[in-house]
């Protein structure tokens, strides 16, 4: 099972989401985790794509959790903990506005 953490910015963004948006995100995360556990490619419907970043920084990815309502999140992979599959660091969540400070 992958591990995760979130940044303070993600926590603030999370608090601004509606209950429905939070549920939609968690459903999409279950799919994402299943793909990570299977060891294959991440399903295309989750819209996981690298964002352009700065050299020397971890690659930041976007994650689409609700295309119809502009649901987006950003994350990067951190150091795997306890030899597990992956460690995901959630950075921001919301709409396109999150890209101003991913």
N, C-alpha and C positions, 0 to 999 in steps of 0.2 A: 504494500500500500504506500503510495507517495505521501510525503509529509508536506506541510505548508506553513506559511506565516503570512502576515500582512503588515504593510507599512502603516504608520499613523495616518497618512493621506487616504489610504484605502478605508481605514476605519471611519474617518470623517465622512467620506463619500458614501459608505455603506449606511450610515445613520440617516442620510438624506434620501435613500431609496424607499419606495413604498413597500409594504409587505409583499404585494404581488411581484414586484421587481426582484426582491430578495429570493422568493421562491423560484422564479424563472432562472435566476443565476445558479441557484443550488442544483436545479435539475440539469442544467447544462454542465456544471462541474462534475456531476456523477458520470456523464458521458465521457468527459475529458479524462477522468480518473480511470474509467474502464479501458479507454484507449491506451493510456500509459501502462496499465497493468498488463494489457495484451502484448505490449512491446512492439506494436505496429505503428502505422501512421495515424496521426490524429485525424478523425473524420473531417471532411471538408466543410460540413455544415456548421462547425464551430468557428470557422473563420480564423484559425490560428495562423498568423503571418508575422514575420519579423518586421519591426519598425526600423527605420533608419536611425542609427545611433552614433555615438561618438566613439572613437577609438579608445581602447583601454577600459571601456565600460561593458558590463554584461549586455548581451543582446536582449532587448526588450521586445516582447511579443504582444500583439493585440489578440483578444479573445472576444468573439461575438456571441453574446448570450441571448439576445432578443432582437433580431434584425428588424422586425416590424415596428419596434418601439425604440430603435437606436441604442440598444443595450450593448455596451462595450466594457471591457476590462483590459488592463495591461498587467503583464507579469514578466518575471525573468526566472531562470532556473538558478537556484542557489546550490550550495554544497550539499550533496546527498548525506543524509543522516543515517547512521546505523546500517550502512550498506543497502539501503532500500532503493526503490526504483528511481525516484526523483524527489527533489525538494523544490516546490514552487513558491516564489515570493510574489504575492499579489501586491501591485503598486497603486493602481487607481481603478475606479469603477464608476460608471454612469453613461453619459452619451458622448458625442464627439468632443465635447469640451475637455475631456480628460487628456486629450492629446497635447494640450498646451503645456502640460507638466506631467509626462508619463512616468 
